[in-house]
Amino acid sequence: MVAAIVDIAHVLSTGLVATGDFRGAILTATHGLLAESCSETLYVDAIRAARASGAADEAERLSDQLRATLEALDPEYAS
């Protein structure tokens, strides 16, 4: 079930970027992250949409959040 949510959020987010709805793409990806907080795919979707919209601060915040999530899973990731 979680995998299906991630897949659907990814497809929707990608489609929204293609239509220029960057805010919708970010929201879709971040809502998908509520179901699977470790989905690198959804983080990348949200970061790409944020960058495409010119929201550099939001892209940086999402990148930091992804990095922190990965470091929490594997402390050696930071090395």
Buried (B, 14 or more C-beta within 10 A) or exposed (E): EEEEBBEEBBEBBBEBBEEEBBBBBBBBBBBBBEBBEEBEBBBBBBBBBBBBBEBEEBBEBBBEBBEEBBEEEEEEEEE
